[in-house]
Amino acid sequence: MKSFKFLIHGTEFNVDVTGIEDNVATIEVNGTKYDVQIEQKLKQSKTPKLLRPVVSGAPKPVIDKKEKGSSSPVTAPLPGNIISIAVKAGDIIKKGQLLLVMEAMKMENQVLAEKEGVVESIKVEPGQGVLQGDVLLELI
């Protein structure tokens, strides 16, 4: 909190700035609170905002698929955009095989298979943005 003293036409004002959010300052003048709009251009963030589709309904419970012997997900190591997908559903893959290429932090990153298996389903498509931990595809 910053405090100021103003002298306007011989009258003294004690002004406390209690907070600033965007272009609105909350101030207290001689004990009375005011919201004051600041005339200045707002700084635009250079960081882009990732817009994700709204998921409706209650979240589904997480089930450990390893116990059931079903599939295991391959997740995104970093946030980025999918550039290309090197496999399709039903493909048999070997450990270390290229699954897809994604762009993260202005670099192309290859996502490789960590184990052998069969591609059960692909959850992304080229050009799609993903966050770290998002499921890219599932292996059986």
Secondary structure, 3 states (H helix, E strand, C coil): CEEEEEEECCEEEEEEEEEEECCEEEEEECCEEEEEECCCCCCCCCCCCCCCCCCCCCCCCCCCHHHHCCCEEEECCCCEEEEEECCCCCCEECCCCEEEEEEECCEEEEEECCCCEEEEEECCCCCCEECCCCEEEEEC
